[in-house]
């Protein structure tokens, strides 16, 4: 997760896309959501009472969970590879 924090959005896209112009695959979507979640988590370390943004964080986490459930159901090998690459547990 610390590696994602240091990356830019474009670097995350380049690392996880399957084709040169890929922005919609499940891997890219989950990686970008994880990147945003990581940045919001850092934000909450300094701003503990930012409840409005916390609701947005919950939406991002739920969206990522749904995408992970989808890829797990469709292709378990891609799912396992994605979890290892993003250092997630599901």
N, C-alpha and C positions, 0 to 999 in steps of 0.2 A: 504494500500500500504506500509506503514511503516513496517508492520509485514513481508512482503515479502522481504524487503531489508535486514532484519536481518537473514533470512533463507538461508541455503545452497541449492544447486541444489538437493541434495539427499533428504533433508527434504521436499522440494516442491513435488518431485516425490512421496514420501511416503504419503503425505497428500492427494493428488488428484488422485492417481491411484485407479482403480476399482477392480483390481485383483492383486495378489502378483507380477506378472511379467509384469504388464501393463506399457508400455512406449509409446503407440501409440494412446490411446484414445483421443478424442477431449479435454476432461477435462485436461488431462496431457499436451497436446500440448499447449493449451491456457495458462495454468498456468506457464509453462516454458517460453513461449514467454513474458508473463507479467513480470516474474522475470527478464528476460534479459532487457526488456524495462525499468524497474525500475532502474536497475543498470546503464544503459546508460544515463538515465535522470540525475542521480546523477553525472555522469562523465561530462555532459555538464554544470553543475553548475560551475565547475572549469575550463573547457576548452571550452569557448564560441565559439571559431573560428575553432573547429574541424569539418569542413564541410564534410569530407570524412566519418566519423563515423555517421554523421547525416543522410546521405543517407542510411546507413545500418539500422539505427533506423526507418526510414520511411518504409523500406521493412518489418521489423519486425511488425510494427503497421498494415500495410496492410495485412500481412499474418494472424495476429490475428483477424482482422476484417472479413476476408473471413471465417475463422473457426467459428467465432461467428455467422455469418450469416447462415452457414450450420447447426449448432446445433439448432439455433432458428427455422429454417425451419423444421428440423426433429423431435425435441422433445423440446417443449417450457418449460416443467417443468425442465429438465436438464439445459436448458439455463438460466432460472431464478435463479436456485440454484447456478450455476457457477458465475453469476454476483454478487450475494450476497457474496459468498465465497471469491472472488477476489476484492471486493469493486470497481467494474467497472460500468460505465454507457455506454449504447450503443444505 
